[in-house]
Amino acid sequence: MNLVSLRQLALILLILSPAATRAQKVSFAQERFSVEIPANWKQGRGPADGAILYCEAPDGDGSFSIYQLKVAKDHRANLEATLSARIEAIRKAGLKVSAEVKAQKQNNFDGKPAIFGVVPVEVRHQEQVVKFTYYLVLVDAKDSVIIMQAALPRPLTPKLQQGALGIIQSFREKEKGS
C-alpha cells in the first residue's frame, strides 16, 4: 500500500470512528466563544435562571449551563468574589453546601485567567437526602465573566465526569479576524 492510500484509509477511519461524531461544537455570546457538547447530551431549555446555553446529561443525570456576566467598562473582573457570590446564591436557594469550597486558579485557560470551584451540595426532599456537586469554572474574558456550571450527582460515574470535563476543556474563544 502506498503512502497516499494509507492517508486516505486513516482519514476514512477517523471520519467513521465514534470519536469523530461524539461532539457538536456550539457557539455562544454572539459566536465569540464555543464548547463541544457530547452527542448523547441534549441541548434544551433549562430553568429560567439566565443561562445562555443549557444541556442535560444522558438520562437526565445532570446538567451543564453557561452564563455570561458583563463587566462594566473600565472595571476588572473579580473571579474570587464572583465565585463567592455564586456559592452564596446556592445557599440562599435552600441548598446545603456540605463541605468547604476550595478554589483553584489557572492563569492560562484558553489564554485567560480562570478559577475553578467544586461545590458539594445536599438537598433534603421528603425523607431522602440527594447529593450532587456543582463544578464551577469562571473565566475572565475582560469585558465579561463566562461561568460554566455542571450540576452532577454524587457519586459521579466516570462517563458522566468525562462528558462534563470534556465540555469544560473544549472552551475556546474565536480568534479575532476569523
KOLLUM-739090 format. One record per residue: y, z, x of N, C-alpha, C in turn. Coordinates in steps of 0.001 Angstrom, whole numbers. Atoms other than C-alpha are relative to their C-alpha. Layout:
<atoms>
ATOM  n.north     n.up   n.east  ca.north    ca.up  ca.east  c.north     c.up   c.east
ATOM        Y        Z        X         Y        Z        X        Y        Z        X
...
</atoms>
This chain:
<atoms>
ATOM  n.north     n.up   n.east  ca.north    ca.up  ca.east  c.north     c.up   c.east
ATOM    -1176        0      848         0        0        0     1237        0      892
ATOM    -1197       48     -831      3391     -900     1402     1004     1068     -426
ATOM     -995    -1048      225      6450     1394     1538      723     -175    -1332
ATOM     -683      257     1268      8167     -276    -1452     -886      443    -1166
ATOM      916     -401     1072      5087      234    -3647     -124     1515      -93
ATOM       75    -1464        6      4869     3902    -2615     1245      606     -641
ATOM    -1252     -491      607      8520     4438    -3551       -7     -220    -1501
ATOM       44      284     1433      8016     2761    -6923     -966      942     -708
ATOM      975     -914      575      4925     4867    -7597      575     1410      -91
ATOM     -605    -1333        5      6778     8047    -6636     1064      104    -1090
ATOM    -1032        6     1030      9680     7108    -8928     -626       58    -1396
ATOM      679       -4     1300      7332     6408   -11862     -595     1375     -277
ATOM      570    -1336      189      5527     9726   -11330     1082     1025     -286
ATOM    -1105     -921      246      8859    11554   -11188      522     -151    -1427
ATOM     -506      253     1354     10030     9932   -14414     -973      515    -1053
ATOM     1003     -409      979      6768    10693   -16216     -387     1469       84
ATOM      392    -1403     -150      6414    14259   -14936      726      871    -1020
ATOM     -641     -909      951      7161    17151   -17324     1314      551      527
ATOM    -1231     -554     -564      9831    18454   -14925     1188     -923     -251
ATOM    -1092      946      185     11865    15282   -15398      550       47    -1411
ATOM     -457      -19     1385     12100    15790   -19161      212     1413     -520
ATOM      -20    -1368      474     12306    19547   -19288     1380      566     -282
ATOM    -1330     -547      211     16079    19999   -19369      972    -1088     -435
ATOM    -1049      906      457     19073    18435   -21057     1330      527      524
ATOM    -1312     -396     -506     22475    18505   -19379      966       51    -1176
ATOM     -952     -197     1092     25059    19898   -21794     1352      365      607
ATOM    -1355     -258     -492     28792    19763   -21063      768      830    -1016
ATOM     -837     -823      881     31363    22191   -22451     1375      162      642
ATOM    -1379     -206     -460     35034    23184   -22077      629    -1349      351
ATOM     -546     1351     -141     36249    19620   -22570     -663     -764     1149
ATOM      844      703     -971     33400    18307   -20365      258      416     1449
ATOM     -321     -469    -1356     34693    20303   -17377    -1214      642      678
ATOM     1155     -704     -532     31503    22357   -16941    -1261     -501     -680
ATOM     1267      354      622     27825    21791   -17605    -1077      991      414
ATOM     1234     -726     -297     24480    23567   -17721    -1148     -878     -476
ATOM     1183      729      453     20957    22285   -18180     -834      931     -868
ATOM      751     -776      973     19131    23565   -21254    -1444     -506      -22
ATOM     1403      434       64     15302    23521   -21138     -306     -650    -1353
ATOM      316      758     1210     13801    21126   -23682     -550      879    -1124
ATOM      581     -838     1051     11990    23930   -25512      972     1061     -530
ATOM    -1044     -863      546     15242    25886   -26084      774     -828    -1024
ATOM     -659      728     1090     17046    24931   -29303     1484      317      -60
ATOM    -1443     -170      163     20788    24368   -29394      299      159    -1479
ATOM     -350     -177     1400     22413    25537   -32572     1238      841     -171
ATOM    -1130     -858      326     24903    27746   -34285     -459     1438      111
ATOM      314    -1409     -163     24806    31320   -33210      870      837     -903
ATOM     -880     -879      771     26609    34309   -34594     1452     -437      184
ATOM    -1413      373      -55     30311    33853   -35283      730      929      973
ATOM     -589     -893    -1004     31300    35551   -32027      819     -755     1046
ATOM     -858      760     -899     33296    32782   -30366     -705     -767     1094
ATOM      722      745    -1030     30541    31214   -28259      334    -1482     -105
ATOM     -247     1444       -1     31309    27646   -27210    -1300     -771      179
ATOM     1332      589      -97     27622    26993   -26569    -1014     1096     -318
ATOM     1018     -980      381     24608    28744   -28095    -1344     -710      -94
ATOM     1343      532      179     20892    28127   -27834     -995     1152      -74
ATOM     1048    -1000      161     17743    30012   -28755    -1196     -367      855
ATOM     1218      161     -785     14711    30526   -26582    -1139     -398     -930
ATOM     1157      354      830     11316    29270   -27785     -431     1189     -866
ATOM      456    -1013      966     10025    31191   -30829     1077     1018     -339
ATOM    -1081     -923      323     13455    32853   -31199      -47     1293      789
ATOM      179    -1215     -797     12538    35355   -28467     1246      448      744
ATOM    -1227     -367     -687     16049    35402   -27016     1039    -1073     -229
ATOM    -1063      992      170     19308    33534   -26824      829     -104     1267
ATOM     -906      240    -1107     21802    32107   -24366     1308     -507     -581
ATOM    -1318      377      508     25531    31847   -25052      971     -175     1152
ATOM    -1080      169     -967     28584    30673   -23171     1319      200     -731
ATOM    -1329     -293      523     32120    31911   -23767     1021     -414     1053
ATOM    -1081      330     -918     35426    30846   -22242     1209      834     -379
ATOM    -1199     -805      198     38318    33288   -21878     1123     -601      837
ATOM    -1137      575     -730     41666    31764   -20938      679     1077      839
ATOM     -786     -882     -868     43597    33332   -18066     1443     -478     -113
ATOM    -1411      344      174     47362    33449   -18627      554     -638     1274
ATOM     -622      681    -1136     49469    31226   -16407      615     1047      925
ATOM     -500     -892    -1048     50447    32949   -13142     -720     1347       29
ATOM      834    -1197      -65     47707    35573   -13628    -1316     -355      679
ATOM     1311      196     -619     44361    36050   -11932    -1055      684     -855
ATOM     1117     -599      730     41001    36780   -13482     -405     1312      670
ATOM      536    -1259     -507     39698    40328   -13104    -1425      106     -539
ATOM     1380       66      469     35943    39878   -13333     -588     1381     -265
ATOM      538    -1352      189     35130    43592   -12932      484      599    -1323
ATOM     -548     -534     1246     37465    44594   -15774     -557     -750    -1211
ATOM      555      785     1107     36154    41755   -17953    -1442      417     -274
ATOM     1376     -476      178     32563    42876   -17349       -3     1366     -682
ATOM      -89    -1331      620     33508    46475   -18207      362     -110    -1481
ATOM     -393      195     1399     35175    45274   -21408    -1170     -542     -827
ATOM     1178      526      718     32035    43310   -22385    -1007     1103     -270
ATOM      951    -1108      165     29856    46367   -21823      507      964    -1072
ATOM     -577     -887     1014     32227    48496   -23901     -120     -620    -1397
ATOM      160      682     1292     32110    45881   -26696    -1441      123     -497
ATOM     1416     -173      367     28305    46122   -26649     -203     1395     -582
ATOM      100    -1380      499     28571    49897   -27071      666      153    -1366
ATOM     -737     -106     1272     31167    49590   -29856     -732     -699    -1141
ATOM      785      703     1024     28805    47234   -31680    -1178      853     -471
ATOM     1063     -902      426     26430    50194   -32014    -1272      -91      801
ATOM     1170      134     -860     24029    49256   -29247       57     1058     1097
ATOM       63    -1025    -1036     22882    51897   -26780     -306     -661     1343
ATOM      231      475    -1359     23280    50890   -23136     -841     1079      665
ATOM      990    -1010     -389     20203    52635   -21737      -79      301     1490
ATOM      -22     -300    -1439     20992    52631   -18000     1348     -439      556
ATOM    -1246      378     -653     23903    52335   -15619      -46    -1491      347
ATOM      -95     1432     -301     25054    48746   -15204      573     -153     1398
ATOM     -456      270    -1356     25352    47634   -11614      401    -1462       93
ATOM     -501     1360     -143     27484    44600   -10955     -246     -494     1417
ATOM      203      624    -1309     26771    42211    -8126      946    -1183      101
ATOM     -954     1092     -216     29457    39927    -6745     -660    -1120      783
ATOM      390     1164     -796     28867    36444    -5453     1259     -818      218
ATOM    -1245      703     -313     31661    34626    -3681      -95    -1508     -111
ATOM      149     1445       35     30199    31133    -3947    -1018     -404    -1058
ATOM      841      440     1108     28734    30411    -7358      569    -1344     -436
ATOM     -532     1352      156     29231    26641    -7507     1437      -57      536
ATOM    -1300       19     -648     32198    27262    -5214     1018      967     -570
ATOM     -918     -926      654     33719    30006    -7341     -488     1439      115
ATOM      425    -1397       52     33739    33810    -7335     -667      297    -1339
ATOM      704     -372     1238     31366    35343    -9870     -478     1440      130
ATOM      576    -1335       30     29973    38690   -10906    -1167      -24     -985
ATOM     1202      -45      822     26530    39406   -12355     -202     1431     -465
ATOM      319    -1324      519     25602    42319   -14580    -1238      -62     -872
ATOM     1205     -111      819     22310    43376   -16138      194     1233     -882
ATOM     -306    -1067      945     22820    45471   -19284    -1230      272     -873
ATOM     1156     -345      839     19659    47136   -20677      472      692    -1273
ATOM     -472     -480     1291     20080    47858   -24381    -1180      423     -869
ATOM      979     -442     1001     18164    49749   -27061      694       55    -1356
ATOM     -516      -29     1363     18632    49439   -30798    -1048      657     -883
ATOM      901     -617      981     17116    51651   -33471      103     -779    -1296
ATOM       62      688     1291     16013    49756   -36533    -1097      665     -799
ATOM      907     -830      781     14412    51963   -39149     -689      982      953
ATOM      691     -931     -891     11739    53845   -37170     -383     -631     1333
ATOM      389      745    -1186     11440    51290   -34416     1166      -93      996
ATOM     -994      224    -1049     13283    51006   -31072     -259    -1373      597
ATOM       81     1349     -561     13950    47445   -29988      746       15     1329
ATOM     -600       17    -1332     14624    46979   -26269      224    -1440      442
ATOM     -285     1307     -576     16335    43988   -24767     1060      161     1076
ATOM     -952      -34    -1103     18638    43107   -21899      978    -1159     -136
ATOM    -1018     1033     -142     21910    41238   -21680      124     -310     1484
ATOM     -256      460    -1351     22169    39204   -18487     1350     -715      -57
ATOM    -1356      536       51     25873    38506   -17932      395     -585     1347
ATOM     -554      635    -1190     27408    36108   -15433     1420     -413     -355
ATOM    -1405      325      217     31191    35908   -15274      493     -792     1192
ATOM     -425      917    -1053     32678    33024   -13295     1514     -177      -73
ATOM    -1450      188      -87     36298    32852   -12146      283    -1478      216
ATOM     -317     1423      -76     37349    29279   -12903     1509     -224       78
ATOM    -1454      -23     -208     41013    30045   -12069      793       92    -1295
ATOM     -768      -39     1246     42521    29172   -15465     -790      603    -1158
ATOM      838     -628     1017     39648    30748   -17375    -1154      748      655
ATOM     1220     -678     -424     36660    33035   -17091    -1111     -548     -879
ATOM     1175      478      723     33340    31495   -18069    -1005     1143      -16
ATOM      993    -1065      141     30890    34058   -19420    -1287     -622     -512
ATOM     1332      420      433     27225    33141   -19560     -772     1266     -335
ATOM      677    -1200      487     25161    35611   -21553    -1372     -355     -549
ATOM     1363      139      523     21405    35697   -22011     -377     1336     -612
ATOM      502    -1199      671     20028    38213   -24520    -1508     -183     -140
ATOM     1449      212      -94     16323    38596   -23776     -753     1301     -230
ATOM      773    -1203      309     13603    41017   -24911     -556      664     1257
ATOM      727     -724    -1046     12013    43702   -22753    -1322      422     -586
ATOM       79      598    -1330      9537    43392   -21301      217    -1507      -81
ATOM     -351     1411      -86     10591    39940   -20219    -1157     -789      584
ATOM     1069      850     -523      7994    37224   -19786      553     -875     1120
ATOM     -472      856    -1103      8194    35164   -16576      534    -1346     -480
ATOM     -428     1319      496      8536    31923   -18560     1395       76     -629
ATOM    -1304     -179      634     11470    33235   -20600     1065      286     1061
ATOM     -924     -295    -1087     13124    34633   -17475      334    -1265      778
ATOM     -201     1240     -736     12652    31327   -15668      929     -940     -772
ATOM     -856      866      815     14257    29429   -18575     1449      438       47
ATOM    -1372     -510        6     17325    31677   -18738      645     -118     1379
ATOM     -547      114    -1353     17784    31812   -14967      255    -1454      376
ATOM     -206     1428     -260     17386    28042   -14815     1307     -493     -598
ATOM    -1267      396      624     20280    27621   -17247     1163      509      856
ATOM    -1076     -599     -786     22467    30006   -15238      168     -736     1331
ATOM      -68      640    -1314     21610    28392   -11905      434    -1462      -72
ATOM     -395     1406      132     22335    24913   -13282     1497     -164     -249
ATOM    -1439       58      283     26004    25788   -13971      718     -824     1061
ATOM     -783      848     -914     28303    23148   -12441     1348     -311     -622
ATOM    -1305      515      420     31937    22185   -12604       69    -1457      408
ATOM     -139     1430     -282     32612    18481   -12829     1032     -187     1103
ATOM     -926      254    -1096     34233    17218    -9671     1187     -766     -513
ATOM    -1221      692      412     37820    16127   -10093      -79    -1467      397
ATOM        2     1419     -269     38149    12387   -10356    -1298     -708     -345
ATOM     1249      690      352     34578    11753   -11511     -194      -72    -1475
</atoms>
